[in-house]
Amino acid sequence: MATEEESIPMDYESEVQHFLSLAKHPKTIALLQSGLVSEITPTSKKQNGVVSDSVNVSMESSHSTITKVTPVTSKISTYGWDQSDKFVKIYISDITGLSELKQENVKSDFSEKSMSVELIGLNRKNYSLVISDLLKRIVPEQSSAKVKSGMVIISLRKSSSESWDCLTGREKKLKDAREMKPDKNKDEDPGTSMMKLMQKMYDDGDDDMKRTIKKAWHESQEKKNKGEF
């Protein structure tokens, strides 16, 4: 059997008739029979309309799309470096606005043979320096990148006090190739021997090594043509 609440009709007219059937006091019956209920009903509908409108606005707002612009990231190719017994330090200074850069906008990551540093939101851009083949091992947890005196100083903690001839393994290979002298005991022409060595390094190297060898070869040819050799 349905309860009284479940049997109440949902439309206003039926609901008023339902309350009339339940009412016993004369004043209550008179009130229900008067036009007060019909006068209240339009206001309620209007209030419902306002609520509905506000809900629609809220739904429309929730579907609005916010476009996020991703800053351009530029590769840092100009920097200096030096070393002490404990640290190899890299200096980034050739970027406009470094004096305004905040420490919290410098993100860094270090591993035993690599490092990466990103400068966030500088001149509405991001700048990154990534070195994936450090010449020797470092201690990542004791390495850092800090803003100081209008520059960014990257301090790489050496794992040993050995001196670094170069900053990267690629630079070391190229330097060794330039300094290597052909074996004079062989009948082969020294120039030919050097060419074969450079060709082997080029064939075995990665893209960065190949670009470096091309650049070095081009510079040597220019000097040769100018009579500097």
Biotite code that builds the C-alpha atoms (Angstrom):
import biotite.structure as struc

atoms = struc.array([
    struc.Atom([0.000, 0.000, 0.000], chain_id="A", res_id=1, res_name="MET", atom_name="CA", element="C"),
    struc.Atom([1.382, 3.416, -1.040], chain_id="A", res_id=2, res_name="ALA", atom_name="CA", element="C"),
    struc.Atom([2.004, 6.024, 1.649], chain_id="A", res_id=3, res_name="THR", atom_name="CA", element="C"),
    struc.Atom([0.354, 9.434, 1.604], chain_id="A", res_id=4, res_name="GLU", atom_name="CA", element="C"),
    struc.Atom([3.601, 11.074, 0.418], chain_id="A", res_id=5, res_name="GLU", atom_name="CA", element="C"),
    struc.Atom([3.893, 8.653, -2.518], chain_id="A", res_id=6, res_name="GLU", atom_name="CA", element="C"),
    struc.Atom([0.233, 9.268, -3.546], chain_id="A", res_id=7, res_name="SER", atom_name="CA", element="C"),
    struc.Atom([0.531, 13.082, -3.728], chain_id="A", res_id=8, res_name="ILE", atom_name="CA", element="C"),
    struc.Atom([0.218, 14.205, -7.384], chain_id="A", res_id=9, res_name="PRO", atom_name="CA", element="C"),
    struc.Atom([3.025, 16.305, -8.810], chain_id="A", res_id=10, res_name="MET", atom_name="CA", element="C"),
    struc.Atom([0.970, 19.013, -10.627], chain_id="A", res_id=11, res_name="ASP", atom_name="CA", element="C"),
    struc.Atom([-0.188, 22.071, -8.641], chain_id="A", res_id=12, res_name="TYR", atom_name="CA", element="C"),
    struc.Atom([-3.935, 21.731, -9.266], chain_id="A", res_id=13, res_name="GLU", atom_name="CA", element="C"),
    struc.Atom([-4.093, 18.091, -8.177], chain_id="A", res_id=14, res_name="SER", atom_name="CA", element="C"),
    struc.Atom([-1.920, 18.893, -5.172], chain_id="A", res_id=15, res_name="GLU", atom_name="CA", element="C"),
    struc.Atom([-4.340, 21.627, -4.021], chain_id="A", res_id=16, res_name="VAL", atom_name="CA", element="C"),
    struc.Atom([-7.271, 19.231, -4.446], chain_id="A", res_id=17, res_name="GLN", atom_name="CA", element="C"),
    struc.Atom([-5.401, 16.665, -2.401], chain_id="A", res_id=18, res_name="HIS", atom_name="CA", element="C"),
    struc.Atom([-4.865, 19.091, 0.488], chain_id="A", res_id=19, res_name="PHE", atom_name="CA", element="C"),
    struc.Atom([-8.545, 20.151, 0.308], chain_id="A", res_id=20, res_name="LEU", atom_name="CA", element="C"),
    struc.Atom([-9.578, 16.538, 0.808], chain_id="A", res_id=21, res_name="SER", atom_name="CA", element="C"),
    struc.Atom([-7.370, 16.380, 3.912], chain_id="A", res_id=22, res_name="LEU", atom_name="CA", element="C"),
    struc.Atom([-8.232, 19.812, 5.387], chain_id="A", res_id=23, res_name="ALA", atom_name="CA", element="C"),
    struc.Atom([-10.783, 20.003, 8.243], chain_id="A", res_id=24, res_name="LYS", atom_name="CA", element="C"),
    struc.Atom([-10.445, 23.494, 9.683], chain_id="A", res_id=25, res_name="HIS", atom_name="CA", element="C"),
    struc.Atom([-12.730, 26.018, 7.946], chain_id="A", res_id=26, res_name="PRO", atom_name="CA", element="C"),
    struc.Atom([-9.997, 28.652, 7.634], chain_id="A", res_id=27, res_name="LYS", atom_name="CA", element="C"),
    struc.Atom([-7.659, 26.132, 6.003], chain_id="A", res_id=28, res_name="THR", atom_name="CA", element="C"),
    struc.Atom([-10.316, 25.131, 3.508], chain_id="A", res_id=29, res_name="ILE", atom_name="CA", element="C"),
    struc.Atom([-11.107, 28.790, 2.766], chain_id="A", res_id=30, res_name="ALA", atom_name="CA", element="C"),
    struc.Atom([-7.427, 29.554, 2.180], chain_id="A", res_id=31, res_name="LEU", atom_name="CA", element="C"),
    struc.Atom([-6.988, 26.654, -0.199], chain_id="A", res_id=32, res_name="LEU", atom_name="CA", element="C"),
    struc.Atom([-10.127, 27.570, -2.082], chain_id="A", res_id=33, res_name="GLN", atom_name="CA", element="C"),
    struc.Atom([-9.038, 31.175, -2.477], chain_id="A", res_id=34, res_name="SER", atom_name="CA", element="C"),
    struc.Atom([-6.810, 32.424, -5.261], chain_id="A", res_id=35, res_name="GLY", atom_name="CA", element="C"),
    struc.Atom([-3.726, 32.696, -3.039], chain_id="A", res_id=36, res_name="LEU", atom_name="CA", element="C"),
    struc.Atom([-2.307, 29.391, -4.192], chain_id="A", res_id=37, res_name="VAL", atom_name="CA", element="C"),
    struc.Atom([-2.675, 30.350, -7.847], chain_id="A", res_id=38, res_name="SER", atom_name="CA", element="C"),
    struc.Atom([-0.928, 33.678, -7.118], chain_id="A", res_id=39, res_name="GLU", atom_name="CA", element="C"),
    struc.Atom([2.021, 31.947, -5.455], chain_id="A", res_id=40, res_name="ILE", atom_name="CA", element="C"),
    struc.Atom([2.461, 29.436, -8.278], chain_id="A", res_id=41, res_name="THR", atom_name="CA", element="C"),
    struc.Atom([3.719, 31.898, -10.999], chain_id="A", res_id=42, res_name="PRO", atom_name="CA", element="C"),
    struc.Atom([6.317, 33.272, -8.587], chain_id="A", res_id=43, res_name="THR", atom_name="CA", element="C"),
    struc.Atom([7.540, 29.765, -7.903], chain_id="A", res_id=44, res_name="SER", atom_name="CA", element="C"),
    struc.Atom([7.744, 29.107, -11.624], chain_id="A", res_id=45, res_name="LYS", atom_name="CA", element="C"),
    struc.Atom([9.697, 32.308, -12.084], chain_id="A", res_id=46, res_name="LYS", atom_name="CA", element="C"),
    struc.Atom([12.077, 31.359, -9.297], chain_id="A", res_id=47, res_name="GLN", atom_name="CA", element="C"),
    struc.Atom([12.512, 27.976, -10.886], chain_id="A", res_id=48, res_name="ASN", atom_name="CA", element="C"),
    struc.Atom([13.253, 29.721, -14.161], chain_id="A", res_id=49, res_name="GLY", atom_name="CA", element="C"),
    struc.Atom([15.973, 31.842, -12.538], chain_id="A", res_id=50, res_name="VAL", atom_name="CA", element="C"),
    struc.Atom([17.588, 28.776, -11.031], chain_id="A", res_id=51, res_name="VAL", atom_name="CA", element="C"),
    struc.Atom([17.434, 27.039, -14.391], chain_id="A", res_id=52, res_name="SER", atom_name="CA", element="C"),
    struc.Atom([19.073, 30.020, -16.086], chain_id="A", res_id=53, res_name="ASP", atom_name="CA", element="C"),
    struc.Atom([21.890, 30.101, -13.534], chain_id="A", res_id=54, res_name="SER", atom_name="CA", element="C"),
    struc.Atom([22.454, 26.393, -14.018], chain_id="A", res_id=55, res_name="VAL", atom_name="CA", element="C"),
    struc.Atom([22.670, 26.890, -17.782], chain_id="A", res_id=56, res_name="ASN", atom_name="CA", element="C"),
    struc.Atom([25.210, 29.683, -17.349], chain_id="A", res_id=57, res_name="VAL", atom_name="CA", element="C"),
    struc.Atom([27.258, 27.535, -15.029], chain_id="A", res_id=58, res_name="SER", atom_name="CA", element="C"),
    struc.Atom([27.222, 24.666, -17.526], chain_id="A", res_id=59, res_name="MET", atom_name="CA", element="C"),
    struc.Atom([28.233, 26.936, -20.381], chain_id="A", res_id=60, res_name="GLU", atom_name="CA", element="C"),
    struc.Atom([31.099, 28.340, -18.301], chain_id="A", res_id=61, res_name="SER", atom_name="CA", element="C"),
    struc.Atom([32.347, 24.867, -17.448], chain_id="A", res_id=62, res_name="SER", atom_name="CA", element="C"),
    struc.Atom([32.602, 24.038, -21.167], chain_id="A", res_id=63, res_name="HIS", atom_name="CA", element="C"),
    struc.Atom([34.667, 27.122, -22.037], chain_id="A", res_id=64, res_name="SER", atom_name="CA", element="C"),
    struc.Atom([38.163, 26.252, -23.318], chain_id="A", res_id=65, res_name="THR", atom_name="CA", element="C"),
    struc.Atom([41.327, 27.878, -21.951], chain_id="A", res_id=66, res_name="ILE", atom_name="CA", element="C"),
    struc.Atom([44.194, 27.821, -24.454], chain_id="A", res_id=67, res_name="THR", atom_name="CA", element="C"),
    struc.Atom([47.607, 27.299, -22.859], chain_id="A", res_id=68, res_name="LYS", atom_name="CA", element="C"),
    struc.Atom([50.603, 28.586, -24.799], chain_id="A", res_id=69, res_name="VAL", atom_name="CA", element="C"),
    struc.Atom([53.766, 26.459, -24.509], chain_id="A", res_id=70, res_name="THR", atom_name="CA", element="C"),
    struc.Atom([56.945, 28.580, -24.453], chain_id="A", res_id=71, res_name="PRO", atom_name="CA", element="C"),
    struc.Atom([59.589, 27.976, -27.109], chain_id="A", res_id=72, res_name="VAL", atom_name="CA", element="C"),
    struc.Atom([62.735, 26.199, -25.841], chain_id="A", res_id=73, res_name="THR", atom_name="CA", element="C"),
    struc.Atom([66.105, 27.352, -27.217], chain_id="A", res_id=74, res_name="SER", atom_name="CA", element="C"),
    struc.Atom([69.285, 25.289, -26.998], chain_id="A", res_id=75, res_name="LYS", atom_name="CA", element="C"),
    struc.Atom([72.198, 26.901, -25.137], chain_id="A", res_id=76, res_name="ILE", atom_name="CA", element="C"),
    struc.Atom([75.291, 26.549, -27.306], chain_id="A", res_id=77, res_name="SER", atom_name="CA", element="C"),
    struc.Atom([77.563, 29.252, -25.841], chain_id="A", res_id=78, res_name="THR", atom_name="CA", element="C"),
    struc.Atom([79.120, 28.711, -22.422], chain_id="A", res_id=79, res_name="TYR", atom_name="CA", element="C"),
    struc.Atom([82.488, 28.575, -20.683], chain_id="A", res_id=80, res_name="GLY", atom_name="CA", element="C"),
    struc.Atom([83.981, 26.112, -18.239], chain_id="A", res_id=81, res_name="TRP", atom_name="CA", element="C"),
    struc.Atom([86.906, 25.587, -15.905], chain_id="A", res_id=82, res_name="ASP", atom_name="CA", element="C"),
    struc.Atom([87.846, 23.196, -13.132], chain_id="A", res_id=83, res_name="GLN", atom_name="CA", element="C"),
    struc.Atom([89.413, 22.728, -9.721], chain_id="A", res_id=84, res_name="SER", atom_name="CA", element="C"),
    struc.Atom([90.412, 19.554, -7.916], chain_id="A", res_id=85, res_name="ASP", atom_name="CA", element="C"),
    struc.Atom([86.832, 19.011, -6.766], chain_id="A", res_id=86, res_name="LYS", atom_name="CA", element="C"),
    struc.Atom([84.570, 20.663, -9.323], chain_id="A", res_id=87, res_name="PHE", atom_name="CA", element="C"),
    struc.Atom([84.056, 21.275, -13.004], chain_id="A", res_id=88, res_name="VAL", atom_name="CA", element="C"),
    struc.Atom([82.142, 24.533, -13.389], chain_id="A", res_id=89, res_name="LYS", atom_name="CA", element="C"),
    struc.Atom([80.125, 25.618, -16.424], chain_id="A", res_id=90, res_name="ILE", atom_name="CA", element="C"),
    struc.Atom([79.228, 29.301, -16.828], chain_id="A", res_id=91, res_name="TYR", atom_name="CA", element="C"),
    struc.Atom([76.168, 30.505, -18.754], chain_id="A", res_id=92, res_name="ILE", atom_name="CA", element="C"),
    struc.Atom([76.231, 34.268, -19.208], chain_id="A", res_id=93, res_name="SER", atom_name="CA", element="C"),
    struc.Atom([75.529, 35.080, -22.858], chain_id="A", res_id=94, res_name="ASP", atom_name="CA", element="C"),
    struc.Atom([71.726, 35.394, -22.520], chain_id="A", res_id=95, res_name="ILE", atom_name="CA", element="C"),
    struc.Atom([69.904, 38.711, -22.155], chain_id="A", res_id=96, res_name="THR", atom_name="CA", element="C"),
    struc.Atom([67.973, 39.103, -18.900], chain_id="A", res_id=97, res_name="GLY", atom_name="CA", element="C"),
    struc.Atom([69.907, 36.613, -16.777], chain_id="A", res_id=98, res_name="LEU", atom_name="CA", element="C"),
    struc.Atom([70.148, 39.195, -14.006], chain_id="A", res_id=99, res_name="SER", atom_name="CA", element="C"),
    struc.Atom([66.345, 38.957, -13.648], chain_id="A", res_id=100, res_name="GLU", atom_name="CA", element="C"),
    struc.Atom([66.259, 35.146, -13.519], chain_id="A", res_id=101, res_name="LEU", atom_name="CA", element="C"),
    struc.Atom([65.039, 33.673, -10.219], chain_id="A", res_id=102, res_name="LYS", atom_name="CA", element="C"),
    struc.Atom([66.534, 30.549, -8.682], chain_id="A", res_id=103, res_name="GLN", atom_name="CA", element="C"),
    struc.Atom([63.173, 28.772, -8.668], chain_id="A", res_id=104, res_name="GLU", atom_name="CA", element="C"),
    struc.Atom([63.100, 29.054, -12.456], chain_id="A", res_id=105, res_name="ASN", atom_name="CA", element="C"),
    struc.Atom([66.269, 26.990, -12.836], chain_id="A", res_id=106, res_name="VAL", atom_name="CA", element="C"),
    struc.Atom([65.592, 23.262, -13.204], chain_id="A", res_id=107, res_name="LYS", atom_name="CA", element="C"),
    struc.Atom([68.481, 20.788, -13.217], chain_id="A", res_id=108, res_name="SER", atom_name="CA", element="C"),
    struc.Atom([69.066, 17.068, -13.456], chain_id="A", res_id=109, res_name="ASP", atom_name="CA", element="C"),
    struc.Atom([72.343, 15.188, -13.000], chain_id="A", res_id=110, res_name="PHE", atom_name="CA", element="C"),
    struc.Atom([73.546, 11.629, -13.483], chain_id="A", res_id=111, res_name="SER", atom_name="CA", element="C"),
    struc.Atom([77.040, 10.139, -13.316], chain_id="A", res_id=112, res_name="GLU", atom_name="CA", element="C"),
    struc.Atom([77.846, 10.924, -16.954], chain_id="A", res_id=113, res_name="LYS", atom_name="CA", element="C"),
    struc.Atom([75.269, 13.518, -17.993], chain_id="A", res_id=114, res_name="SER", atom_name="CA", element="C"),
    struc.Atom([73.561, 16.741, -16.977], chain_id="A", res_id=115, res_name="MET", atom_name="CA", element="C"),
    struc.Atom([70.712, 18.962, -18.083], chain_id="A", res_id=116, res_name="SER", atom_name="CA", element="C"),
    struc.Atom([69.755, 22.482, -17.003], chain_id="A", res_id=117, res_name="VAL", atom_name="CA", element="C"),
    struc.Atom([66.652, 24.411, -18.070], chain_id="A", res_id=118, res_name="GLU", atom_name="CA", element="C"),
    struc.Atom([65.990, 28.118, -17.535], chain_id="A", res_id=119, res_name="LEU", atom_name="CA", element="C"),
    struc.Atom([62.230, 28.672, -17.343], chain_id="A", res_id=120, res_name="ILE", atom_name="CA", element="C"),
    struc.Atom([60.372, 31.769, -18.523], chain_id="A", res_id=121, res_name="GLY", atom_name="CA", element="C"),
    struc.Atom([63.376, 33.910, -19.430], chain_id="A", res_id=122, res_name="LEU", atom_name="CA", element="C"),
    struc.Atom([62.455, 36.495, -22.098], chain_id="A", res_id=123, res_name="ASN", atom_name="CA", element="C"),
    struc.Atom([59.181, 34.553, -22.493], chain_id="A", res_id=124, res_name="ARG", atom_name="CA", element="C"),
    struc.Atom([61.199, 31.526, -23.563], chain_id="A", res_id=125, res_name="LYS", atom_name="CA", element="C"),
    struc.Atom([62.871, 28.490, -22.024], chain_id="A", res_id=126, res_name="ASN", atom_name="CA", element="C"),
    struc.Atom([66.581, 27.763, -22.483], chain_id="A", res_id=127, res_name="TYR", atom_name="CA", element="C"),
    struc.Atom([68.201, 24.347, -22.077], chain_id="A", res_id=128, res_name="SER", atom_name="CA", element="C"),
    struc.Atom([71.710, 22.944, -21.892], chain_id="A", res_id=129, res_name="LEU", atom_name="CA", element="C"),
    struc.Atom([72.021, 19.169, -22.181], chain_id="A", res_id=130, res_name="VAL", atom_name="CA", element="C"),
    struc.Atom([75.341, 17.280, -22.076], chain_id="A", res_id=131, res_name="ILE", atom_name="CA", element="C"),
    struc.Atom([74.921, 13.513, -22.337], chain_id="A", res_id=132, res_name="SER", atom_name="CA", element="C"),
    struc.Atom([78.575, 12.392, -22.493], chain_id="A", res_id=133, res_name="ASP", atom_name="CA", element="C"),
    struc.Atom([80.609, 14.095, -19.791], chain_id="A", res_id=134, res_name="LEU", atom_name="CA", element="C"),
    struc.Atom([84.268, 13.181, -20.039], chain_id="A", res_id=135, res_name="LEU", atom_name="CA", element="C"),
    struc.Atom([84.410, 11.644, -16.547], chain_id="A", res_id=136, res_name="LYS", atom_name="CA", element="C"),
    struc.Atom([82.008, 10.619, -13.812], chain_id="A", res_id=137, res_name="ARG", atom_name="CA", element="C"),
    struc.Atom([80.485, 13.138, -11.426], chain_id="A", res_id=138, res_name="ILE", atom_name="CA", element="C"),
    struc.Atom([78.632, 12.912, -8.102], chain_id="A", res_id=139, res_name="VAL", atom_name="CA", element="C"),
    struc.Atom([75.010, 13.864, -8.999], chain_id="A", res_id=140, res_name="PRO", atom_name="CA", element="C"),
    struc.Atom([73.783, 14.587, -5.466], chain_id="A", res_id=141, res_name="GLU", atom_name="CA", element="C"),
    struc.Atom([76.628, 17.057, -4.881], chain_id="A", res_id=142, res_name="GLN", atom_name="CA", element="C"),
    struc.Atom([76.184, 18.896, -8.180], chain_id="A", res_id=143, res_name="SER", atom_name="CA", element="C"),
    struc.Atom([74.060, 22.013, -8.627], chain_id="A", res_id=144, res_name="SER", atom_name="CA", element="C"),
    struc.Atom([72.955, 24.880, -10.863], chain_id="A", res_id=145, res_name="ALA", atom_name="CA", element="C"),
    struc.Atom([72.666, 28.316, -9.252], chain_id="A", res_id=146, res_name="LYS", atom_name="CA", element="C"),
    struc.Atom([71.972, 31.888, -10.307], chain_id="A", res_id=147, res_name="VAL", atom_name="CA", element="C"),
    struc.Atom([74.789, 34.177, -9.205], chain_id="A", res_id=148, res_name="LYS", atom_name="CA", element="C"),
    struc.Atom([76.024, 37.621, -10.289], chain_id="A", res_id=149, res_name="SER", atom_name="CA", element="C"),
    struc.Atom([73.973, 37.764, -13.477], chain_id="A", res_id=150, res_name="GLY", atom_name="CA", element="C"),
    struc.Atom([74.928, 34.281, -14.662], chain_id="A", res_id=151, res_name="MET", atom_name="CA", element="C"),
    struc.Atom([74.079, 30.635, -14.103], chain_id="A", res_id=152, res_name="VAL", atom_name="CA", element="C"),
    struc.Atom([76.892, 28.558, -12.597], chain_id="A", res_id=153, res_name="ILE", atom_name="CA", element="C"),
    struc.Atom([76.661, 24.780, -12.954], chain_id="A", res_id=154, res_name="ILE", atom_name="CA", element="C"),
    struc.Atom([78.917, 22.995, -10.475], chain_id="A", res_id=155, res_name="SER", atom_name="CA", element="C"),
    struc.Atom([79.699, 19.367, -11.318], chain_id="A", res_id=156, res_name="LEU", atom_name="CA", element="C"),
    struc.Atom([81.252, 17.529, -8.367], chain_id="A", res_id=157, res_name="ARG", atom_name="CA", element="C"),
    struc.Atom([84.077, 15.323, -9.634], chain_id="A", res_id=158, res_name="LYS", atom_name="CA", element="C"),
    struc.Atom([84.066, 11.716, -8.506], chain_id="A", res_id=159, res_name="SER", atom_name="CA", element="C"),
    struc.Atom([87.874, 11.905, -8.432], chain_id="A", res_id=160, res_name="SER", atom_name="CA", element="C"),
    struc.Atom([90.460, 14.676, -8.505], chain_id="A", res_id=161, res_name="SER", atom_name="CA", element="C"),
    struc.Atom([91.626, 13.786, -12.019], chain_id="A", res_id=162, res_name="GLU", atom_name="CA", element="C"),
    struc.Atom([92.030, 16.683, -14.426], chain_id="A", res_id=163, res_name="SER", atom_name="CA", element="C"),
    struc.Atom([89.618, 16.898, -17.352], chain_id="A", res_id=164, res_name="TRP", atom_name="CA", element="C"),
    struc.Atom([91.235, 17.545, -20.743], chain_id="A", res_id=165, res_name="ASP", atom_name="CA", element="C"),
    struc.Atom([87.832, 18.337, -22.243], chain_id="A", res_id=166, res_name="CYS", atom_name="CA", element="C"),
    struc.Atom([84.264, 18.663, -21.066], chain_id="A", res_id=167, res_name="LEU", atom_name="CA", element="C"),
    struc.Atom([82.786, 15.840, -23.163], chain_id="A", res_id=168, res_name="THR", atom_name="CA", element="C"),
    struc.Atom([83.857, 12.510, -24.582], chain_id="A", res_id=169, res_name="GLY", atom_name="CA", element="C"),
    struc.Atom([83.293, 13.712, -28.160], chain_id="A", res_id=170, res_name="ARG", atom_name="CA", element="C"),
    struc.Atom([85.621, 16.654, -27.665], chain_id="A", res_id=171, res_name="GLU", atom_name="CA", element="C"),
    struc.Atom([88.276, 14.309, -26.258], chain_id="A", res_id=172, res_name="LYS", atom_name="CA", element="C"),
    struc.Atom([88.106, 11.997, -29.277], chain_id="A", res_id=173, res_name="LYS", atom_name="CA", element="C"),
    struc.Atom([88.445, 14.904, -31.659], chain_id="A", res_id=174, res_name="LEU", atom_name="CA", element="C"),
    struc.Atom([91.349, 16.368, -29.713], chain_id="A", res_id=175, res_name="LYS", atom_name="CA", element="C"),
    struc.Atom([93.159, 13.008, -29.704], chain_id="A", res_id=176, res_name="ASP", atom_name="CA", element="C"),
    struc.Atom([92.642, 12.656, -33.431], chain_id="A", res_id=177, res_name="ALA", atom_name="CA", element="C"),
    struc.Atom([94.148, 16.083, -34.081], chain_id="A", res_id=178, res_name="ARG", atom_name="CA", element="C"),
    struc.Atom([97.174, 15.386, -31.907], chain_id="A", res_id=179, res_name="GLU", atom_name="CA", element="C"),
    struc.Atom([97.790, 11.862, -33.149], chain_id="A", res_id=180, res_name="MET", atom_name="CA", element="C"),
    struc.Atom([100.828, 11.655, -35.425], chain_id="A", res_id=181, res_name="LYS", atom_name="CA", element="C"),
    struc.Atom([101.004, 9.055, -38.217], chain_id="A", res_id=182, res_name="PRO", atom_name="CA", element="C"),
    struc.Atom([103.525, 6.216, -37.828], chain_id="A", res_id=183, res_name="ASP", atom_name="CA", element="C"),
    struc.Atom([106.668, 7.278, -39.738], chain_id="A", res_id=184, res_name="LYS", atom_name="CA", element="C"),
    struc.Atom([107.808, 3.686, -40.041], chain_id="A", res_id=185, res_name="ASN", atom_name="CA", element="C"),
    struc.Atom([105.021, 2.992, -42.503], chain_id="A", res_id=186, res_name="LYS", atom_name="CA", element="C"),
    struc.Atom([105.382, 3.745, -46.176], chain_id="A", res_id=187, res_name="ASP", atom_name="CA", element="C"),
    struc.Atom([101.937, 5.281, -46.280], chain_id="A", res_id=188, res_name="GLU", atom_name="CA", element="C"),
    struc.Atom([101.746, 9.033, -46.800], chain_id="A", res_id=189, res_name="ASP", atom_name="CA", element="C"),
    struc.Atom([101.083, 10.819, -43.455], chain_id="A", res_id=190, res_name="PRO", atom_name="CA", element="C"),
    struc.Atom([98.272, 12.833, -44.969], chain_id="A", res_id=191, res_name="GLY", atom_name="CA", element="C"),
    struc.Atom([96.595, 9.683, -46.234], chain_id="A", res_id=192, res_name="THR", atom_name="CA", element="C"),
    struc.Atom([96.955, 8.031, -42.818], chain_id="A", res_id=193, res_name="SER", atom_name="CA", element="C"),
    struc.Atom([95.325, 11.012, -41.109], chain_id="A", res_id=194, res_name="MET", atom_name="CA", element="C"),
    struc.Atom([92.517, 11.037, -43.646], chain_id="A", res_id=195, res_name="MET", atom_name="CA", element="C"),
    struc.Atom([91.798, 7.371, -42.941], chain_id="A", res_id=196, res_name="LYS", atom_name="CA", element="C"),
    struc.Atom([91.757, 8.027, -39.220], chain_id="A", res_id=197, res_name="LEU", atom_name="CA", element="C"),
    struc.Atom([89.342, 10.930, -39.603], chain_id="A", res_id=198, res_name="MET", atom_name="CA", element="C"),
    struc.Atom([87.168, 8.847, -41.925], chain_id="A", res_id=199, res_name="GLN", atom_name="CA", element="C"),
    struc.Atom([86.994, 6.029, -39.368], chain_id="A", res_id=200, res_name="LYS", atom_name="CA", element="C"),
    struc.Atom([86.032, 8.456, -36.600], chain_id="A", res_id=201, res_name="MET", atom_name="CA", element="C"),
    struc.Atom([83.381, 9.936, -38.876], chain_id="A", res_id=202, res_name="TYR", atom_name="CA", element="C"),
    struc.Atom([81.943, 6.508, -39.749], chain_id="A", res_id=203, res_name="ASP", atom_name="CA", element="C"),
    struc.Atom([81.864, 5.358, -36.105], chain_id="A", res_id=204, res_name="ASP", atom_name="CA", element="C"),
    struc.Atom([80.672, 8.642, -34.596], chain_id="A", res_id=205, res_name="GLY", atom_name="CA", element="C"),
    struc.Atom([77.167, 9.889, -33.873], chain_id="A", res_id=206, res_name="ASP", atom_name="CA", element="C"),
    struc.Atom([75.537, 12.917, -35.514], chain_id="A", res_id=207, res_name="ASP", atom_name="CA", element="C"),
    struc.Atom([77.247, 15.420, -33.208], chain_id="A", res_id=208, res_name="ASP", atom_name="CA", element="C"),
    struc.Atom([80.659, 13.843, -33.856], chain_id="A", res_id=209, res_name="MET", atom_name="CA", element="C"),
    struc.Atom([80.091, 13.963, -37.609], chain_id="A", res_id=210, res_name="LYS", atom_name="CA", element="C"),
    struc.Atom([79.130, 17.636, -37.462], chain_id="A", res_id=211, res_name="ARG", atom_name="CA", element="C"),
    struc.Atom([82.231, 18.391, -35.377], chain_id="A", res_id=212, res_name="THR", atom_name="CA", element="C"),
    struc.Atom([84.543, 16.577, -37.808], chain_id="A", res_id=213, res_name="ILE", atom_name="CA", element="C"),
    struc.Atom([82.987, 18.359, -40.769], chain_id="A", res_id=214, res_name="LYS", atom_name="CA", element="C"),
    struc.Atom([83.509, 21.709, -39.076], chain_id="A", res_id=215, res_name="LYS", atom_name="CA", element="C"),
    struc.Atom([87.132, 20.898, -38.207], chain_id="A", res_id=216, res_name="ALA", atom_name="CA", element="C"),
    struc.Atom([87.833, 19.702, -41.762], chain_id="A", res_id=217, res_name="TRP", atom_name="CA", element="C"),
    struc.Atom([86.290, 22.830, -43.230], chain_id="A", res_id=218, res_name="HIS", atom_name="CA", element="C"),
    struc.Atom([88.368, 25.082, -40.964], chain_id="A", res_id=219, res_name="GLU", atom_name="CA", element="C"),
    struc.Atom([91.585, 23.220, -41.808], chain_id="A", res_id=220, res_name="SER", atom_name="CA", element="C"),
    struc.Atom([90.900, 23.546, -45.525], chain_id="A", res_id=221, res_name="GLN", atom_name="CA", element="C"),
    struc.Atom([90.311, 27.272, -45.150], chain_id="A", res_id=222, res_name="GLU", atom_name="CA", element="C"),
    struc.Atom([93.642, 27.691, -43.330], chain_id="A", res_id=223, res_name="LYS", atom_name="CA", element="C"),
    struc.Atom([95.376, 25.586, -45.957], chain_id="A", res_id=224, res_name="LYS", atom_name="CA", element="C"),
    struc.Atom([93.991, 27.729, -48.764], chain_id="A", res_id=225, res_name="ASN", atom_name="CA", element="C"),
    struc.Atom([95.170, 30.870, -46.961], chain_id="A", res_id=226, res_name="LYS", atom_name="CA", element="C"),
    struc.Atom([98.674, 29.433, -46.592], chain_id="A", res_id=227, res_name="GLY", atom_name="CA", element="C"),
    struc.Atom([98.524, 29.191, -42.802], chain_id="A", res_id=228, res_name="GLU", atom_name="CA", element="C"),
    struc.Atom([99.702, 25.587, -42.859], chain_id="A", res_id=229, res_name="PHE", atom_name="CA", element="C"),
])
